[in-house]
Amino acid sequence: MTYLAKPRLHHPSLTPNALGYTRRDYEGSVSTLCAGCGHDSISSAIIQACYELDLPPHRLAKLSGIGCSSKTPDYFLGNSHGFNTVHGRMPSVLTGANMANRELIYLGVSGDGDSASIGFGQFAHAIRRGVNMTYIVENNGVYGLTKGQFSATSDKGSKSKKGVVNHDSAIDLVSVALQLGATFVARSFSGDKAQLVPLIKAALSHKGAAFIDTISPCVQFNNHSGSTKSYDYVREHNESVNKLDMVLARQPINVDYAPGSTVQVTQHDGSVLSLHKLAEHYDPTDRIAAMGYLAQRQAAGEIVTGLLYVDPAAHDLHEALDTVDVPLNSLTEKELTPGQAALDRINAGLR
């Protein structure tokens, strides 16, 4: 019944935040994604983070590209600014919007196909320039809209739904973000709200390029044995006389484990996902150590989650370019055209 609009009425017992908004005020349209999709859990985490941060919805700008993940901005922050770009071009549009109006809070939502393939160059330059944004990749390792082909983040040796083995090395966007100079880098799991919500809150509060790689399993095309990003669905005990496609609703898989520990998460199809949460003594301000730790745990077959790196003294693109404090889109003709006297002073200073 996803074509039905959400009712505008709120339950009278919903708790408002400091601005008087309830959690419902940060929601969007009804999701049209497959039931049980990890992307919906990420949308819910974004809603909860913005609600807990007491952010005015009109101060947020959400941007996306193309793909299942890039549909999700329609499902959260319905009262915020939004722009759905073409495939892979979200970072450059977000950069332009940020340069025009620095007073908004920018949230870019993308997928592994959108950011690690056609938009890889766009991703790289937005990160290295230090655009003040929260960049979330909803990483499921497949092209869900085109029936489950391997994406650039699919692990080498993993199998597709049809049993095809991936022989290409995976692009680890977290490692790339660290190398490119991102000042906030994290990885999480869509089923771990206790970890994901605080990470999103921290990223939204960070000044500079904040990147969160979120493993978000595809229930339709990456839920089989042999997948390294499986989650929540398998066709079992189905005697079919027709070739049909139907996705049944399942309960989401949630995990809660202590820092410094490793947990084995068993999916509904029997496959196991190994998650390692950073220890409390881990130093997230050491970029080089973070890169080495990631490589070490990856060699052991583990997926490291948590806040991997943060620069507490980070700067953004506006500081690098020394732009004026007011939004550029609010400058008047008088300020943009100061006259011949000002031009003469500039020319004299260049002689």
Stockholm file with secondary structure:
# STOCKHOLM 1.0

chainA/1-351         MTYLAKPRLHHPSLTPNALGYTRRDYEGSVSTLCAGCGHDSISSAIIQACYELDLPPHRLAKLSGIGCSSKTPDYFLGNSHGFNTVHGRMPSVLTGANMANRELIYLGVSGDGDSASIGFGQFAHAIRRGVNMTYIVENNGVYGLTKGQFSATSDKGSKSKKGVVNHDSAIDLVSVALQLGATFVARSFSGDKAQLVPLIKAALSHKGAAFIDTISPCVQFNNHSGSTKSYDYVREHNESVNKLDMVLARQPINVDYAPGSTVQVTQHDGSVLSLHKLAEHYDPTDRIAAMGYLAQRQAAGEIVTGLLYVDPAAHDLHEALDTVDVPLNSLTEKELTPGQAALDRINAGLR
#=GR chainA/1-351 SS CTTSCCCSCCCTTCCCCTTSCCGGGGBCSCCCSCTTCHHHHHHHHHHHHHHHTTCCGGGEEEEECSSHHHHGGGGBCTTSEEEECSTTCHHHHHHHHHHHCTTSEEEEEEEHHIIIIITHHHHHHHHHTTCSEEEEEEECSEEGGGTCEECTTSCTTCBCTTCCBCCSCCCCHHHHHHHHTCSEEEEEETTCHHHHHHHHHHHHHCSSEEEEEEECCCTTTSCSTTCSSCCSCCCCSCCCSSCCCCCCCCCCCCCCCCTTCEEEEECTTSCEEEEEECCTTCCTTCHHHHHHHHHHHHHTTCEEEEEEEECTTCCCHHHHHTCCSSCGGGCCHHHHCCCHHHHHHHHHHTC
#=GC SS_cons         CTTSCCCSCCCTTCCCCTTSCCGGGGBCSCCCSCTTCHHHHHHHHHHHHHHHTTCCGGGEEEEECSSHHHHGGGGBCTTSEEEECSTTCHHHHHHHHHHHCTTSEEEEEEEHHIIIIITHHHHHHHHHTTCSEEEEEEECSEEGGGTCEECTTSCTTCBCTTCCBCCSCCCCHHHHHHHHTCSEEEEEETTCHHHHHHHHHHHHHCSSEEEEEEECCCTTTSCSTTCSSCCSCCCCSCCCSSCCCCCCCCCCCCCCCCTTCEEEEECTTSCEEEEEECCTTCCTTCHHHHHHHHHHHHHTTCEEEEEEEECTTCCCHHHHHTCCSSCGGGCCHHHHCCCHHHHHHHHHHTC
//
